């Protein structure tokens, strides 16, 4: 079936429920397993692949399911293990159970393997059908245009007061996304993993688009290792299937700290940079509030081949936050709050507002939110 799907350029859906190889078959089963994994690798990036994990899946089946573009776990029975649960020491000694180690909730929030959790089998099929509607049959095709009753040229009055003027106040980027996309329908992926970045599918004037957005309500929207990997993988998926990418930016920078530095934030942050830089689909970027430092560059800026870049008048584009910059430049005034406040406003007006970036061609236009 996998070979036929690859040859015929049709999406492939795997419904998984079963342990690994049968021990009594010995090495014979390994050969067949390797052949299946090989054809799935050949399918990757050429046709959309889905894995619906509706029971316990371990060993090579977990690997095979993990090769998919979209992995959906059933909330009640869906479990994934790299090794058979009967061979995992923590399960044998009773310190954890199977759900705590490899259940849907763990893979959705901790490992990031699960893109979505389904309530039951029918829900898993419905989710798959909806996501398939955003995708083409293969990498050389384009997604279908599906126009609904929502006009493509409507204004978005609800955005005028949605983003707080205080740069340190959180808000939910999903509200911004839903106000803009067709019929407020945003199909979010990996919702509970690396929640400081939001990814998913939506439509604009009937056209499928991939959405990437910083989430100011979690870690202030900072990019960390998990968020970089999550977004980069989604961007590459969109690029494979000719889906334009719309990026919503409100990012103060990369998350600082020893955990991130030792964990390889440089290496993983570069994956996000690479994914945006190599993507050949149309890329539209909107800066809603702040874009600081290297994170501004990485989030689909003009400098890494963003096609159309816009900013709201409230946007700040700078090396770092205005207050922090002023405290570095005017160290002698640190103990005088009034002077620091005045200089912060001066810095924001002279260096951080979006019109400066627009003058230099880094922003195509500064637009009103509506």
C-alpha positions in Angstrom: 0.0 0.0 0.0 2.8 2.4 0.9 4.6 1.7 -2.4 1.3 2.2 -4.3 0.7 5.5 -2.5 4.2 6.8 -3.4 3.9 5.7 -7.0 0.4 7.1 -7.5 1.1 10.3 -5.5 -1.8 9.8 -3.0 -1.8 10.7 0.7 -1.1 7.8 3.0 -3.0 7.2 6.3 -1.7 4.7 8.8 -4.0 3.4 11.5 -1.7 1.9 14.2 -2.5 -0.5 17.0 0.0 -3.2 17.9 3.3 -4.1 19.6 6.6 -4.6 17.8 7.9 -7.7 16.0 6.9 -11.1 17.0 9.9 -12.5 18.9 9.3 -16.1 17.6 9.8 -14.9 14.0 13.4 -13.9 14.6 15.5 -12.0 12.0 12.9 -12.6 9.2 10.7 -9.9 10.6 13.5 -7.4 10.7 13.9 -7.6 6.9 10.2 -6.8 6.3 10.3 -4.1 8.9 13.3 -2.4 7.2 11.6 -2.5 3.8 8.5 -0.8 5.3 10.5 1.9 7.0 12.5 2.5 3.8 9.4 3.1 1.6 7.9 5.4 4.3 11.1 7.4 4.2 10.7 7.6 0.4 7.2 8.9 0.8 8.2 11.6 3.3 8.0 15.0 1.8 6.4 13.7 -1.4 2.9 12.8 -0.2 1.1 13.8 3.0 1.4 11.0 5.6 -0.8 10.7 8.7 -0.5 8.3 11.6 -3.6 7.6 13.8 -2.3 5.8 16.9 -5.4 4.2 18.4 -3.8 1.6 20.6 -0.4 0.6 22.0 2.4 1.1 19.4 6.0 0.2 20.2 9.3 -0.6 18.6 9.5 -0.2 14.8 5.8 0.8 14.6 6.5 3.8 16.7 9.3 4.7 14.4 7.1 4.3 11.4 4.3 6.3 12.9 6.9 9.0 13.8 7.9 9.4 10.2 4.5 10.9 9.4 3.7 14.6 8.8 0.8 14.4 11.3 0.6 12.1 14.3 -2.8 11.9 16.1 -3.2 9.9 19.3 -6.4 8.6 20.8 -6.8 10.0 24.3 -8.1 6.8 25.8 -5.9 4.0 24.3 -3.3 5.8 22.2 0.3 5.0 23.5 3.7 5.1 21.9 7.0 3.5 23.1 10.4 3.2 21.5 10.9 0.0 23.5 8.2 -2.5 24.4 6.6 -1.3 27.7 7.3 -4.8 29.1 11.0 -4.1 28.9 11.1 -0.6 30.4 12.5 -0.7 34.0 10.2 2.1 35.4 7.1 0.1 34.2 8.4 -3.2 35.5 9.1 -1.8 39.0 5.8 0.0 39.1 7.2 3.6 39.5 5.2 4.7 36.4 2.3 3.2 34.4 2.0 3.0 30.6 -0.1 6.1 30.3 2.3 8.2 32.4 5.2 7.2 30.2 3.8 7.0 26.7 0.2 8.1 26.7 -1.4 10.7 24.5 -1.1 13.5 27.1 2.7 12.9 27.6 3.4 12.8 23.8 1.3 15.9 23.3 2.9 18.0 26.0 6.3 16.6 26.8 7.8 14.8 23.8 6.0 16.7 21.0 5.4 13.6 19.0 1.6 14.0 19.0 0.3 16.8 16.8 -3.3 16.4 18.1 -5.3 14.3 20.6 -8.5 12.7 19.4 -11.4 11.9 21.8 -12.2 8.6 20.1 -11.7 6.9 16.8 -14.4 8.9 14.9 -12.8 12.1 16.2 -9.4 10.9 14.9 -10.9 10.3 11.4 -12.7 13.7 11.4 -9.4 15.5 12.4 -7.6 13.7 9.6 -10.2 14.6 7.0 -10.1 18.3 8.0 -6.3 18.6 7.9 -6.3 16.7 4.6 -8.6 19.5 3.2 -5.7 22.0 3.7 -3.2 19.8 1.9 -2.6 18.8 -1.8 -2.4 15.1 -2.8 1.4 15.4 -3.4 4.3 17.8 -3.4 3.8 18.8 -7.1 0.2 19.8 -6.6 -1.4 22.8 -4.9 -4.1 22.8 -2.2 -7.7 23.3 -3.3 -9.1 26.7 -2.9 -12.3 26.4 -0.8 -14.1 29.7 -0.4 -16.8 30.1 2.2 -19.2 32.9 3.1 -16.4 35.0 4.7 -15.4 37.7 2.3 -11.6 38.0 1.7 -11.6 41.8 1.8 -13.4 42.3 5.1 -11.8 44.6 7.7 -10.9 43.3 11.2 -12.3 45.9 13.6 -11.8 43.6 16.6 -8.0 43.9 16.2 -7.9 47.6 17.1 -7.9 47.1 20.9 -6.7 43.5 21.1 -3.0 44.1 21.6 -2.1 46.0 24.8 -0.1 49.1 24.5 2.1 48.1 27.4 4.8 45.9 25.8 5.0 43.7 28.9 1.3 42.8 29.1 0.4 39.4 27.7 -2.3 38.6 25.3 -3.3 35.5 23.3 -2.0 35.4 19.8 -4.7 33.0 18.8 -7.2 35.8 19.2 -5.3 37.8 16.6 -5.1 34.9 14.2 -8.8 34.0 14.5 -9.9 37.5 13.9 -8.0 37.5 10.5 -8.5 34.0 9.1 -11.7 32.8 7.3 -14.6 32.1 9.6 -12.3 32.4 12.6 -11.3 28.7 11.9 -7.7 28.0 13.0 -6.7 24.3 13.2 -3.9 24.4 15.8 -1.2 21.6 15.8 0.9 20.6 18.8 -1.2 22.9 21.0 0.3 21.7 24.3 3.9 21.4 23.3 6.2 24.4 23.3 3.2 26.7 23.9 5.3 29.8 23.4 4.9 29.4 19.7 1.6 28.7 17.8 1.4 26.7 14.6 -1.5 25.4 12.5 -3.6 25.6 9.3 -6.2 28.2 8.3 -7.6 29.8 5.2 -7.4 33.3 3.8 -9.9 34.0 1.0 -10.3 30.2 0.6 -6.6 29.6 0.2 -4.8 27.2 2.6 -2.1 28.9 4.7 0.2 27.7 7.4 0.3 29.9 10.5 3.3 30.5 12.8 3.0 32.9 15.7 4.8 33.8 18.9 2.6 33.5 21.9 3.1 36.4 24.4 1.0 34.7 27.1 3.7 31.9 27.5 7.3 32.8 28.4 6.5 36.3 26.9 6.7 34.7 23.5 10.5 34.0 23.7 11.9 31.4 21.4 13.5 28.4 23.1 14.7 25.0 21.9 11.4 23.3 21.7 9.6 26.2 20.0 12.3 26.5 17.4 12.2 22.8 16.5 8.3 22.8 16.5 8.1 25.8 14.2 10.9 24.7 11.9 9.3 21.3 11.3 6.0 22.8 10.5 7.5 25.4 8.1 9.3 22.6 6.2 6.0 20.7 6.0 4.3 23.7 4.5 7.1 24.2 2.1 6.9 20.6 0.9 3.2 20.9 0.1 3.2 24.4 -1.4 1.3 26.1 1.4 2.1 29.8 2.0 3.3 30.7 5.4 1.9 33.7 7.5 3.9 34.6 10.5 2.7 36.7 13.4 5.6 38.2 15.3 5.7 39.4 18.9 9.1 38.2 20.2 11.5 39.7 22.8 14.3 37.3 21.8 15.6 33.9 22.5 15.1 32.5 26.0 18.2 33.0 28.1 19.7 30.5 30.7 22.1 27.7 31.1 19.4 25.0 30.3 18.9 26.6 26.9 22.6 27.2 26.1 23.7 23.7 27.2 20.8 22.2 25.5 21.9 23.6 22.1 19.7 26.6 21.5 22.3 27.8 19.0 21.9 24.6 17.0 18.2 24.4 17.3 17.5 28.0 16.8 19.5 27.7 13.5 16.9 25.1 12.4 14.2 27.7 12.5 16.4 30.2 10.6 17.2 27.5 8.0 13.6 26.5 7.6 12.5 30.1 6.8 15.5 30.8 4.7 15.1 27.8 2.4 11.3 27.9 2.1 10.2 28.8 -1.5 6.5 29.3 -0.8 5.1 32.8 -0.3 5.9 34.2 3.1 4.0 37.0 4.7 5.0 38.5 8.0 3.1 40.8 10.4 4.8 42.3 13.5 2.1 43.0 16.0 4.1 44.5 18.8 7.8 43.8 19.4 10.6 42.1 17.4 13.9 42.3 19.2 17.4 41.1 18.4 18.3 37.9 16.5 14.7 36.7 17.0 13.5 39.5 14.7 15.8 38.2 12.0 14.8 34.6 12.5 11.0 35.2 12.4 10.7 35.5 8.6 12.2 38.9 8.3 13.1 40.6 5.0 16.7 39.7 5.5 16.0 35.9 5.3 13.8 36.2 2.2 10.4 37.1 3.7 8.3 38.2 0.7 5.9 40.7 2.3 6.6 42.2 5.7 4.2 44.4 7.6 4.0 46.0 11.0 1.3 47.7 13.1 2.0 51.2 14.3 2.5 49.8 17.8 5.4 47.6 16.6 8.9 48.0 18.0 11.8 46.7 16.0 15.1 47.0 17.8 18.2 45.2 19.0 16.5 44.9 22.4 13.8 46.5 24.5 13.9 50.3 24.8 14.3 50.4 28.6 17.1 47.8 28.6 18.9 49.6 25.8 18.7 53.0 27.6 20.0 51.4 30.9 23.0 50.2 28.9 23.6 53.5 27.0 22.9 55.8 30.0 24.4 53.8 32.9 24.9 56.9 34.9 21.2 57.6 35.0 20.1 54.1 36.2 19.1 55.4 39.6 17.0 58.2 38.3 13.6 56.8 37.1 12.4 60.0 35.6 15.5 60.4 33.4 15.3 56.7 32.4 11.6 57.1 31.5 12.3 60.2 29.4 15.3 58.6 27.6 13.3 55.4 27.0 10.6 57.4 25.1 13.3 59.2 23.2 14.9 55.9 22.2 11.6 54.4 21.2 10.8 57.3 19.0 14.2 57.6 17.4 15.2 53.9 16.9 12.4 51.4 17.8 9.3 52.5 15.9 8.3 50.7 12.7 8.7 53.7 10.5 12.4 53.6 10.9 12.5 50.0 9.6 10.1 51.0 6.8 12.4 53.8 5.7 15.2 51.3 5.3 13.1 48.9 3.4 12.9 46.3 6.1 9.1 46.6 6.3 6.9 46.9 3.2 4.2 48.9 4.9 3.0 50.0 8.3 -0.7 49.2 8.5 -3.6 49.8 10.8 -4.7 46.6 12.6 -8.2 46.6 11.1 
